[in-house]
Structures are given as structure tokens and as C-alpha cells.
């Protein structure tokens, strides 16, 4: 069985500190995306708050996508070896 790291009670299938670091960054960025997405949805579309939160949401989602790509490339051999 593969070694894992417990992160907030959730088993992460790696003990590599770089991988776990990217997981933590991914979680934080994704939480920012969720929060700013809700704030942007609740603001009036023409308000400055909507535009500001929308930009933060867009860049958070983009960064989240990049981190998940990095994580998948780091685990490529484990995920796709038959």
C-alpha cells in the first residue's frame, strides 16, 4: 500500500512535501475562488465590487487549474501506469 499524508483528516496519496504543498496551495486558491464567486454573484453587475470580485474569481479559477495540472503531472506515473 502506498504511503500517504493526512491533511485535515483527509489522506493525501503522497509523502512528498512539494506535492502536499501544491495541494495546500490548490485548496486555498479554490476556497478564494468560491468566496469571491459568491460575492460577485451577490453584487450588482455594474458595481465596482462585482468587477473586482469577478476578476479575483477568474484568476483564482485559472490558478486552481494550473495547480491541478501540476499535481496531475506529478502523479502521472502512478495514475496512468497499467
Gaussian input, Z-matrix of N, CA and C with variables (Angstrom, degrees):
# hf/3-21g

backbone

0 1
 N
 C     1     B1
 C     2     B2     1     A1
 N     3     B3     2     A2     1     D1
 C     4     B4     3     A3     2     D2
 C     5     B5     4     A4     3     D3
 N     6     B6     5     A5     4     D4
 C     7     B7     6     A6     5     D5
 C     8     B8     7     A7     6     D6
 N     9     B9     8     A8     7     D7
 C    10    B10     9     A9     8     D8
 C    11    B11    10    A10     9     D9
 N    12    B12    11    A11    10    D10
 C    13    B13    12    A12    11    D11
 C    14    B14    13    A13    12    D12
 N    15    B15    14    A14    13    D13
 C    16    B16    15    A15    14    D14
 C    17    B17    16    A16    15    D15
 N    18    B18    17    A17    16    D16
 C    19    B19    18    A18    17    D17
 C    20    B20    19    A19    18    D18
 N    21    B21    20    A20    19    D19
 C    22    B22    21    A21    20    D20
 C    23    B23    22    A22    21    D21
 N    24    B24    23    A23    22    D22
 C    25    B25    24    A24    23    D23
 C    26    B26    25    A25    24    D24
 N    27    B27    26    A26    25    D25
 C    28    B28    27    A27    26    D26
 C    29    B29    28    A28    27    D27
 N    30    B30    29    A29    28    D28
 C    31    B31    30    A30    29    D29
 C    32    B32    31    A31    30    D30
 N    33    B33    32    A32    31    D31
 C    34    B34    33    A33    32    D32
 C    35    B35    34    A34    33    D33
 N    36    B36    35    A35    34    D34
 C    37    B37    36    A36    35    D35
 C    38    B38    37    A37    36    D36
 N    39    B39    38    A38    37    D37
 C    40    B40    39    A39    38    D38
 C    41    B41    40    A40    39    D39
 N    42    B42    41    A41    40    D40
 C    43    B43    42    A42    41    D41
 C    44    B44    43    A43    42    D42
 N    45    B45    44    A44    43    D43
 C    46    B46    45    A45    44    D44
 C    47    B47    46    A46    45    D45
 N    48    B48    47    A47    46    D46
 C    49    B49    48    A48    47    D47
 C    50    B50    49    A49    48    D48
 N    51    B51    50    A50    49    D49
 C    52    B52    51    A51    50    D50
 C    53    B53    52    A52    51    D51
 N    54    B54    53    A53    52    D52
 C    55    B55    54    A54    53    D53
 C    56    B56    55    A55    54    D54
 N    57    B57    56    A56    55    D55
 C    58    B58    57    A57    56    D56
 C    59    B59    58    A58    57    D57
 N    60    B60    59    A59    58    D58
 C    61    B61    60    A60    59    D59
 C    62    B62    61    A61    60    D60
 N    63    B63    62    A62    61    D61
 C    64    B64    63    A63    62    D62
 C    65    B65    64    A64    63    D63
 N    66    B66    65    A65    64    D64
 C    67    B67    66    A66    65    D65
 C    68    B68    67    A67    66    D66
 N    69    B69    68    A68    67    D67
 C    70    B70    69    A69    68    D68
 C    71    B71    70    A70    69    D69
 N    72    B72    71    A71    70    D70
 C    73    B73    72    A72    71    D71
 C    74    B74    73    A73    72    D72
 N    75    B75    74    A74    73    D73
 C    76    B76    75    A75    74    D74
 C    77    B77    76    A76    75    D75
 N    78    B78    77    A77    76    D76
 C    79    B79    78    A78    77    D77
 C    80    B80    79    A79    78    D78
 N    81    B81    80    A80    79    D79
 C    82    B82    81    A81    80    D80
 C    83    B83    82    A82    81    D81
 N    84    B84    83    A83    82    D82
 C    85    B85    84    A84    83    D83
 C    86    B86    85    A85    84    D84
 N    87    B87    86    A86    85    D85
 C    88    B88    87    A87    86    D86
 C    89    B89    88    A88    87    D87
 N    90    B90    89    A89    88    D88
 C    91    B91    90    A90    89    D89
 C    92    B92    91    A91    90    D90
 N    93    B93    92    A92    91    D91
 C    94    B94    93    A93    92    D92
 C    95    B95    94    A94    93    D93
 N    96    B96    95    A95    94    D94
 C    97    B97    96    A96    95    D95
 C    98    B98    97    A97    96    D96
 N    99    B99    98    A98    97    D97
 C   100   B100    99    A99    98    D98
 C   101   B101   100   A100    99    D99
 N   102   B102   101   A101   100   D100
 C   103   B103   102   A102   101   D101
 C   104   B104   103   A103   102   D102
 N   105   B105   104   A104   103   D103
 C   106   B106   105   A105   104   D104
 C   107   B107   106   A106   105   D105
 N   108   B108   107   A107   106   D106
 C   109   B109   108   A108   107   D107
 C   110   B110   109   A109   108   D108
 N   111   B111   110   A110   109   D109
 C   112   B112   111   A111   110   D110
 C   113   B113   112   A112   111   D111
 N   114   B114   113   A113   112   D112
 C   115   B115   114   A114   113   D113
 C   116   B116   115   A115   114   D114
 N   117   B117   116   A116   115   D115
 C   118   B118   117   A117   116   D116
 C   119   B119   118   A118   117   D117
 N   120   B120   119   A119   118   D118
 C   121   B121   120   A120   119   D119
 C   122   B122   121   A121   120   D120
 N   123   B123   122   A122   121   D121
 C   124   B124   123   A123   122   D122
 C   125   B125   124   A124   123   D123
 N   126   B126   125   A125   124   D124
 C   127   B127   126   A126   125   D125
 C   128   B128   127   A127   126   D126
 N   129   B129   128   A128   127   D127
 C   130   B130   129   A129   128   D128
 C   131   B131   130   A130   129   D129
 N   132   B132   131   A131   130   D130
 C   133   B133   132   A132   131   D131
 C   134   B134   133   A133   132   D132
 N   135   B135   134   A134   133   D133
 C   136   B136   135   A135   134   D134
 C   137   B137   136   A136   135   D135
 N   138   B138   137   A137   136   D136
 C   139   B139   138   A138   137   D137
 C   140   B140   139   A139   138   D138
 N   141   B141   140   A140   139   D139
 C   142   B142   141   A141   140   D140
 C   143   B143   142   A142   141   D141
 N   144   B144   143   A143   142   D142
 C   145   B145   144   A144   143   D143
 C   146   B146   145   A145   144   D144
 N   147   B147   146   A146   145   D145
 C   148   B148   147   A147   146   D146
 C   149   B149   148   A148   147   D147
 N   150   B150   149   A149   148   D148
 C   151   B151   150   A150   149   D149
 C   152   B152   151   A151   150   D150
 N   153   B153   152   A152   151   D151
 C   154   B154   153   A153   152   D152
 C   155   B155   154   A154   153   D153
 N   156   B156   155   A155   154   D154
 C   157   B157   156   A156   155   D155
 C   158   B158   157   A157   156   D156
 N   159   B159   158   A158   157   D157
 C   160   B160   159   A159   158   D158
 C   161   B161   160   A160   159   D159
 N   162   B162   161   A161   160   D160
 C   163   B163   162   A162   161   D161
 C   164   B164   163   A163   162   D162
 N   165   B165   164   A164   163   D163
 C   166   B166   165   A165   164   D164
 C   167   B167   166   A166   165   D165
 N   168   B168   167   A167   166   D166
 C   169   B169   168   A168   167   D167
 C   170   B170   169   A169   168   D168
 N   171   B171   170   A170   169   D169
 C   172   B172   171   A171   170   D170
 C   173   B173   172   A172   171   D171
 N   174   B174   173   A173   172   D172
 C   175   B175   174   A174   173   D173
 C   176   B176   175   A175   174   D174
 N   177   B177   176   A176   175   D175
 C   178   B178   177   A177   176   D176
 C   179   B179   178   A178   177   D177
 N   180   B180   179   A179   178   D178
 C   181   B181   180   A180   179   D179
 C   182   B182   181   A181   180   D180
 N   183   B183   182   A182   181   D181
 C   184   B184   183   A183   182   D182
 C   185   B185   184   A184   183   D183
 N   186   B186   185   A185   184   D184
 C   187   B187   186   A186   185   D185
 C   188   B188   187   A187   186   D186
 N   189   B189   188   A188   187   D187
 C   190   B190   189   A189   188   D188
 C   191   B191   190   A190   189   D189
 N   192   B192   191   A191   190   D190
 C   193   B193   192   A192   191   D191
 C   194   B194   193   A193   192   D192
 N   195   B195   194   A194   193   D193
 C   196   B196   195   A195   194   D194
 C   197   B197   196   A196   195   D195
 N   198   B198   197   A197   196   D196
 C   199   B199   198   A198   197   D197
 C   200   B200   199   A199   198   D198
 N   201   B201   200   A200   199   D199
 C   202   B202   201   A201   200   D200
 C   203   B203   202   A202   201   D201
 N   204   B204   203   A203   202   D202
 C   205   B205   204   A204   203   D203
 C   206   B206   205   A205   204   D204
 N   207   B207   206   A206   205   D205
 C   208   B208   207   A207   206   D206
 C   209   B209   208   A208   207   D207
 N   210   B210   209   A209   208   D208
 C   211   B211   210   A210   209   D209
 C   212   B212   211   A211   210   D210
 N   213   B213   212   A212   211   D211
 C   214   B214   213   A213   212   D212
 C   215   B215   214   A214   213   D213
 N   216   B216   215   A215   214   D214
 C   217   B217   216   A216   215   D215
 C   218   B218   217   A217   216   D216
 N   219   B219   218   A218   217   D217
 C   220   B220   219   A219   218   D218
 C   221   B221   220   A220   219   D219
 N   222   B222   221   A221   220   D220
 C   223   B223   222   A222   221   D221
 C   224   B224   223   A223   222   D222
 N   225   B225   224   A224   223   D223
 C   226   B226   225   A225   224   D224
 C   227   B227   226   A226   225   D225
 N   228   B228   227   A227   226   D226
 C   229   B229   228   A228   227   D227
 C   230   B230   229   A229   228   D228
 N   231   B231   230   A230   229   D229
 C   232   B232   231   A231   230   D230
 C   233   B233   232   A232   231   D231
 N   234   B234   233   A233   232   D232
 C   235   B235   234   A234   233   D233
 C   236   B236   235   A235   234   D234
 N   237   B237   236   A236   235   D235
 C   238   B238   237   A237   236   D236
 C   239   B239   238   A238   237   D237
 N   240   B240   239   A239   238   D238
 C   241   B241   240   A240   239   D239
 C   242   B242   241   A241   240   D240
 N   243   B243   242   A242   241   D241
 C   244   B244   243   A243   242   D242
 C   245   B245   244   A244   243   D243

   B1=1.4353
   B2=1.5335
   B3=1.2970
   B4=1.4559
   B5=1.5325
   B6=1.3207
   B7=1.4555
   B8=1.5197
   B9=1.3327
   B10=1.4443
   B11=1.5263
   B12=1.3134
   B13=1.4591
   B14=1.5148
   B15=1.3239
   B16=1.4643
   B17=1.5208
   B18=1.3146
   B19=1.4558
   B20=1.5194
   B21=1.3166
   B22=1.4666
   B23=1.5215
   B24=1.3430
   B25=1.4541
   B26=1.5180
   B27=1.3172
   B28=1.4678
   B29=1.5255
   B30=1.3357
   B31=1.4706
   B32=1.5312
   B33=1.3212
   B34=1.4664
   B35=1.5259
   B36=1.3478
   B37=1.4691
   B38=1.5260
   B39=1.3296
   B40=1.4565
   B41=1.5273
   B42=1.3185
   B43=1.4625
   B44=1.5247
   B45=1.3297
   B46=1.4615
   B47=1.5247
   B48=1.3349
   B49=1.4597
   B50=1.5212
   B51=1.3288
   B52=1.4601
   B53=1.5315
   B54=1.3192
   B55=1.4684
   B56=1.5285
   B57=1.3270
   B58=1.4646
   B59=1.5268
   B60=1.3186
   B61=1.4620
   B62=1.5110
   B63=1.3422
   B64=1.4608
   B65=1.5330
   B66=1.3203
   B67=1.4677
   B68=1.5259
   B69=1.3244
   B70=1.4629
   B71=1.5275
   B72=1.3370
   B73=1.4643
   B74=1.5236
   B75=1.3206
   B76=1.4651
   B77=1.5378
   B78=1.3164
   B79=1.4647
   B80=1.5233
   B81=1.3232
   B82=1.4658
   B83=1.5216
   B84=1.3277
   B85=1.4608
   B86=1.5277
   B87=1.3085
   B88=1.4681
   B89=1.5224
   B90=1.3240
   B91=1.4624
   B92=1.5319
   B93=1.3243
   B94=1.4676
   B95=1.5268
   B96=1.3275
   B97=1.4676
   B98=1.5239
   B99=1.3158
   B100=1.4638
   B101=1.5244
   B102=1.3288
   B103=1.4670
   B104=1.5260
   B105=1.3331
   B106=1.4659
   B107=1.5288
   B108=1.3182
   B109=1.4635
   B110=1.5165
   B111=1.3240
   B112=1.4715
   B113=1.5245
   B114=1.3312
   B115=1.4625
   B116=1.5289
   B117=1.3130
   B118=1.4659
   B119=1.5214
   B120=1.3331
   B121=1.4655
   B122=1.5230
   B123=1.3258
   B124=1.4573
   B125=1.5281
   B126=1.3353
   B127=1.4628
   B128=1.5325
   B129=1.3202
   B130=1.4719
   B131=1.5198
   B132=1.3248
   B133=1.4605
   B134=1.5292
   B135=1.2991
   B136=1.4635
   B137=1.5317
   B138=1.3303
   B139=1.4632
   B140=1.5324
   B141=1.3198
   B142=1.4712
   B143=1.5286
   B144=1.3340
   B145=1.4684
   B146=1.5276
   B147=1.3305
   B148=1.4635
   B149=1.5330
   B150=1.3149
   B151=1.4712
   B152=1.5282
   B153=1.3372
   B154=1.4625
   B155=1.5275
   B156=1.3300
   B157=1.4648
   B158=1.5187
   B159=1.3208
   B160=1.4580
   B161=1.5200
   B162=1.3412
   B163=1.4705
   B164=1.5207
   B165=1.3381
   B166=1.4672
   B167=1.5217
   B168=1.3449
   B169=1.4668
   B170=1.5334
   B171=1.3224
   B172=1.4617
   B173=1.5275
   B174=1.3323
   B175=1.4580
   B176=1.5206
   B177=1.3293
   B178=1.4650
   B179=1.5175
   B180=1.3155
   B181=1.4681
   B182=1.5342
   B183=1.3207
   B184=1.4736
   B185=1.5270
   B186=1.3219
   B187=1.4679
   B188=1.5200
   B189=1.3269
   B190=1.4621
   B191=1.5319
   B192=1.3203
   B193=1.4592
   B194=1.5296
   B195=1.3308
   B196=1.4634
   B197=1.5319
   B198=1.3307
   B199=1.4625
   B200=1.5235
   B201=1.3212
   B202=1.4666
   B203=1.5361
   B204=1.3174
   B205=1.4660
   B206=1.5295
   B207=1.3212
   B208=1.4659
   B209=1.5235
   B210=1.3309
   B211=1.4650
   B212=1.5261
   B213=1.3194
   B214=1.4663
   B215=1.5262
   B216=1.3336
   B217=1.4652
   B218=1.5292
   B219=1.3334
   B220=1.4623
   B221=1.5276
   B222=1.3160
   B223=1.4710
   B224=1.5295
   B225=1.3288
   B226=1.4669
   B227=1.5233
   B228=1.3322
   B229=1.4638
   B230=1.5209
   B231=1.3090
   B232=1.4672
   B233=1.5213
   B234=1.3143
   B235=1.4622
   B236=1.5264
   B237=1.3399
   B238=1.4536
   B239=1.5252
   B240=1.3087
   B241=1.4514
   B242=1.5155
   B243=1.3136
   B244=1.4645
   B245=1.4967
   A1=110.05
   A2=116.05
   A3=121.98
   A4=110.59
   A5=115.52
   A6=120.15
   A7=110.02
   A8=115.74
   A9=119.71
   A10=110.81
   A11=114.67
   A12=122.63
   A13=107.95
   A14=117.25
   A15=120.19
   A16=109.04
   A17=116.11
   A18=122.56
   A19=107.97
   A20=116.76
   A21=122.50
   A22=111.19
   A23=116.41
   A24=121.21
   A25=114.56
   A26=117.37
   A27=122.20
   A28=107.91
   A29=118.50
   A30=119.50
   A31=111.93
   A32=116.20
   A33=122.99
   A34=106.23
   A35=118.62
   A36=120.53
   A37=114.86
   A38=116.48
   A39=120.02
   A40=109.22
   A41=115.93
   A42=120.74
   A43=110.50
   A44=116.85
   A45=121.98
   A46=109.46
   A47=116.85
   A48=121.54
   A49=112.18
   A50=118.33
   A51=121.43
   A52=109.66
   A53=116.65
   A54=120.91
   A55=110.34
   A56=116.85
   A57=120.61
   A58=110.25
   A59=117.56
   A60=121.12
   A61=111.84
   A62=116.49
   A63=120.03
   A64=111.51
   A65=117.22
   A66=120.30
   A67=110.19
   A68=116.80
   A69=120.59
   A70=110.96
   A71=117.23
   A72=121.10
   A73=109.83
   A74=117.24
   A75=121.89
   A76=110.82
   A77=116.81
   A78=120.57
   A79=110.78
   A80=117.07
   A81=120.57
   A82=110.81
   A83=117.16
   A84=120.75
   A85=110.58
   A86=117.27
   A87=120.46
   A88=111.52
   A89=117.82
   A90=120.38
   A91=111.23
   A92=117.04
   A93=120.52
   A94=109.90
   A95=116.86
   A96=120.69
   A97=111.15
   A98=117.46
   A99=120.61
   A100=110.62
   A101=116.74
   A102=121.04
   A103=111.47
   A104=117.35
   A105=119.34
   A106=111.49
   A107=117.36
   A108=119.66
   A109=111.47
   A110=116.38
   A111=120.32
   A112=110.39
   A113=117.11
   A114=120.37
   A115=111.65
   A116=117.38
   A117=120.61
   A118=110.82
   A119=116.92
   A120=119.36
   A121=112.32
   A122=116.68
   A123=120.29
   A124=113.29
   A125=118.30
   A126=121.96
   A127=109.76
   A128=115.30
   A129=119.42
   A130=108.83
   A131=115.06
   A132=119.68
   A133=113.19
   A134=118.24
   A135=120.02
   A136=112.92
   A137=118.26
   A138=120.53
   A139=111.57
   A140=114.21
   A141=120.02
   A142=110.37
   A143=116.82
   A144=120.83
   A145=110.77
   A146=116.60
   A147=120.45
   A148=110.41
   A149=116.26
   A150=120.44
   A151=111.43
   A152=115.95
   A153=120.09
   A154=110.82
   A155=116.70
   A156=120.11
   A157=111.74
   A158=117.67
   A159=121.18
   A160=112.28
   A161=115.97
   A162=119.57
   A163=111.34
   A164=116.27
   A165=119.66
   A166=109.98
   A167=116.84
   A168=121.58
   A169=110.43
   A170=116.46
   A171=120.77
   A172=111.36
   A173=116.73
   A174=119.77
   A175=111.86
   A176=117.38
   A177=119.97
   A178=111.11
   A179=116.73
   A180=120.58
   A181=109.99
   A182=116.48
   A183=120.09
   A184=110.92
   A185=117.21
   A186=121.00
   A187=111.36
   A188=116.76
   A189=120.65
   A190=110.22
   A191=116.72
   A192=121.05
   A193=110.78
   A194=116.71
   A195=120.54
   A196=110.29
   A197=117.27
   A198=118.65
   A199=111.79
   A200=118.03
   A201=118.93
   A202=110.29
   A203=118.03
   A204=120.04
   A205=110.41
   A206=116.22
   A207=120.38
   A208=110.17
   A209=116.76
   A210=120.63
   A211=111.36
   A212=117.41
   A213=119.02
   A214=111.52
   A215=117.63
   A216=119.66
   A217=110.99
   A218=116.76
   A219=119.92
   A220=111.22
   A221=118.26
   A222=122.64
   A223=112.18
   A224=118.32
   A225=122.35
   A226=112.38
   A227=117.04
   A228=120.63
   A229=111.67
   A230=116.58
   A231=121.20
   A232=110.90
   A233=116.82
   A234=121.06
   A235=112.72
   A236=117.07
   A237=119.71
   A238=114.81
   A239=118.29
   A240=121.33
   A241=107.69
   A242=115.46
   A243=119.98
   A244=111.66
   D1=141.65
   D2=-177.10
   D3=-75.15
   D4=143.97
   D5=177.55
   D6=-70.99
   D7=152.47
   D8=179.41
   D9=-141.56
   D10=165.26
   D11=176.80
   D12=-116.17
   D13=134.92
   D14=175.76
   D15=-87.76
   D16=122.15
   D17=179.46
   D18=-121.60
   D19=106.04
   D20=-176.90
   D21=57.99
   D22=34.99
   D23=179.38
   D24=83.87
   D25=0.95
   D26=-179.97
   D27=-106.24
   D28=125.75
   D29=179.41
   D30=-73.21
   D31=123.85
   D32=175.66
   D33=-100.80
   D34=125.10
   D35=-171.88
   D36=-75.48
   D37=48.39
   D38=178.70
   D39=-163.71
   D40=150.92
   D41=172.98
   D42=-109.67
   D43=1.49
   D44=179.20
   D45=-68.20
   D46=123.84
   D47=-176.97
   D48=-64.76
   D49=-33.26
   D50=178.80
   D51=-67.47
   D52=-43.93
   D53=179.00
   D54=-61.72
   D55=-47.91
   D56=179.96
   D57=-63.67
   D58=-35.92
   D59=176.15
   D60=-61.32
   D61=-44.04
   D62=177.44
   D63=-65.51
   D64=-34.34
   D65=176.47
   D66=-63.30
   D67=-43.97
   D68=179.26
   D69=-63.75
   D70=-44.50
   D71=177.87
   D72=-61.43
   D73=-42.38
   D74=179.65
   D75=-61.26
   D76=-43.06
   D77=179.87
   D78=-64.08
   D79=-45.21
   D80=-178.98
   D81=-63.76
   D82=-46.49
   D83=-179.99
   D84=-62.47
   D85=-40.14
   D86=179.88
   D87=-67.03
   D88=-37.76
   D89=176.15
   D90=-65.33
   D91=-38.05
   D92=175.14
   D93=-62.51
   D94=-41.10
   D95=179.13
   D96=-62.67
   D97=-43.46
   D98=179.53
   D99=-63.09
   D100=-47.24
   D101=-177.83
   D102=-63.60
   D103=-47.39
   D104=-178.26
   D105=-72.08
   D106=-28.34
   D107=175.15
   D108=-64.81
   D109=-42.64
   D110=177.17
   D111=-64.69
   D112=-44.50
   D113=179.27
   D114=-62.52
   D115=-39.39
   D116=178.30
   D117=-67.01
   D118=-38.18
   D119=179.05
   D120=-67.10
   D121=-33.21
   D122=-176.73
   D123=-83.25
   D124=-16.48
   D125=-179.87
   D126=-85.33
   D127=154.59
   D128=175.08
   D129=-65.23
   D130=142.65
   D131=-171.62
   D132=-61.60
   D133=-31.26
   D134=-176.95
   D135=-90.85
   D136=-0.45
   D137=-177.10
   D138=-79.03
   D139=157.75
   D140=177.72
   D141=-66.64
   D142=-33.24
   D143=179.66
   D144=-63.48
   D145=-39.86
   D146=178.82
   D147=-63.44
   D148=-45.22
   D149=-178.86
   D150=-65.07
   D151=-43.76
   D152=-179.53
   D153=-63.45
   D154=-49.34
   D155=179.58
   D156=-66.32
   D157=-33.84
   D158=177.14
   D159=-63.92
   D160=-40.54
   D161=177.74
   D162=-67.30
   D163=-42.47
   D164=177.81
   D165=-62.91
   D166=-41.19
   D167=178.09
   D168=-60.86
   D169=-47.94
   D170=-179.07
   D171=-58.02
   D172=-48.51
   D173=-177.84
   D174=-71.00
   D175=-31.47
   D176=176.01
   D177=-66.00
   D178=-44.21
   D179=177.94
   D180=-63.37
   D181=-41.23
   D182=179.20
   D183=-62.94
   D184=-45.00
   D185=178.74
   D186=-66.90
   D187=-36.31
   D188=177.07
   D189=-62.55
   D190=-40.91
   D191=177.57
   D192=-62.64
   D193=-42.45
   D194=179.56
   D195=-64.05
   D196=-42.98
   D197=-179.86
   D198=-66.05
   D199=-36.09
   D200=179.03
   D201=-71.08
   D202=-31.21
   D203=173.86
   D204=-64.88
   D205=-44.73
   D206=178.84
   D207=-60.92
   D208=-45.32
   D209=179.50
   D210=-62.06
   D211=-40.69
   D212=-179.30
   D213=-69.46
   D214=-36.00
   D215=176.98
   D216=-68.78
   D217=-34.41
   D218=178.34
   D219=-66.18
   D220=-30.34
   D221=-177.90
   D222=-105.70
   D223=12.17
   D224=-173.02
   D225=-53.22
   D226=-49.58
   D227=-177.87
   D228=-60.75
   D229=-40.39
   D230=-179.17
   D231=-69.75
   D232=-38.50
   D233=-175.12
   D234=-77.51
   D235=-36.67
   D236=-170.37
   D237=-119.31
   D238=24.15
   D239=174.16
   D240=-95.60
   D241=126.27
   D242=-177.05
   D243=-100.83

